[in-house]
């Protein structure tokens, strides 16, 4: 990707919330790729929703249910707290390790 200075990567599993503290001020991009439960015969698709907030404020991004990824540039100050929450109202999404997300965050777009 052009103008990209990679800074960090992480993988999270299950419905949870992660927090990333940005180490420098600037325009940071947060990008994630989700692996969601697959549809089975007679089943329903995943309803995982991703929500991203900065410093506990209003949601900057709320994905549609079952979206397979996200990418969001955020103007950050030093030590801003970015929270990425994965939630679902579907019981099958809550099973241990059924959902996985690989997250990258970097300065630039």
C-alpha positions in Angstrom: 0.0 0.0 0.0 1.3 3.4 -0.9 2.3 5.8 1.9 2.1 3.0 4.5 4.5 2.7 7.4 3.5 -0.5 9.2 3.5 -0.3 12.9 1.6 -3.2 14.4 -0.3 -6.3 13.8 -2.4 -8.5 16.1 -4.9 -11.3 15.9 -7.8 -11.5 18.2 -10.4 -14.3 18.6 -13.9 -14.4 19.9 -16.3 -11.6 20.7 -14.3 -9.1 22.8 -12.9 -5.5 22.9 -9.3 -4.6 22.3 -7.5 -1.3 23.0 -4.6 0.1 21.0 -2.7 3.1 22.4 -1.1 5.0 19.5 2.5 5.9 20.1 2.7 9.0 18.0 0.4 11.8 16.7 -0.7 11.6 13.1 -3.1 10.0 10.7 -3.4 6.3 11.6 -5.2 3.7 9.6 -6.8 0.7 11.3 -7.6 -2.2 9.1 -9.1 -5.6 9.9 -10.0 -8.8 8.2 -12.5 -11.0 9.9 -12.9 -14.8 9.6 -16.5 -15.4 10.5 -18.5 -18.6 11.1 -19.7 -20.1 7.8 -23.3 -20.6 7.0 -24.5 -24.2 7.5 -27.5 -25.9 6.1 -30.5 -24.3 7.8 -28.3 -22.0 9.7 -28.1 -18.2 9.8 -25.1 -16.1 8.7 -22.9 -14.4 11.3 -24.1 -11.2 12.9 -20.7 -9.9 14.2 -20.6 -6.1 14.3 -17.4 -4.2 14.6 -17.4 -0.8 16.5 -14.4 1.5 16.6 -14.1 4.4 19.1 -11.4 7.0 19.9 -10.8 7.9 23.5 -14.1 6.3 24.6 -16.2 8.8 22.5 -18.9 8.2 20.0 -18.5 5.4 17.5 -16.4 6.4 14.5 -17.3 3.1 12.7 -20.1 0.6 13.2 -20.0 -2.1 10.6 -23.0 -3.9 9.1 -23.7 -7.3 10.7 -21.5 -10.0 9.2 -19.1 -7.6 7.4 -15.8 -9.3 6.7 -13.5 -6.4 7.3 -13.0 -2.7 7.9 -10.5 0.1 7.2 -10.7 3.4 8.9 -8.2 6.4 9.0 -8.3 8.3 12.3 -6.4 11.5 13.1 -4.8 10.8 16.5 -2.9 12.7 19.2 -0.1 11.1 21.1 -1.4 8.3 23.4 -4.9 8.3 22.0 -6.9 5.1 22.9 -8.5 3.3 20.0 -11.0 0.6 21.0 -12.2 -2.1 18.6 -15.2 -4.1 19.8 -16.7 -7.2 18.3 -20.3 -7.9 19.3 -23.2 -10.1 18.2 -26.7 -11.0 19.2 -26.3 -14.4 17.6 -25.5 -17.2 20.1 -23.4 -19.2 17.6 -21.1 -16.2 17.2 -20.2 -16.3 20.9 -18.7 -19.8 20.8 -15.1 -19.9 21.8 -12.7 -18.9 18.9 -15.4 -19.1 16.3 -14.6 -15.5 15.1 -11.1 -14.3 14.3 -9.8 -10.9 13.3 -6.4 -9.9 12.0 -5.8 -6.2 12.6 -3.1 -3.9 11.2 -2.5 -0.3 12.3 -0.1 2.1 10.7 0.6 5.7 10.0 -0.7 6.8 6.7 -3.6 5.8 4.4 
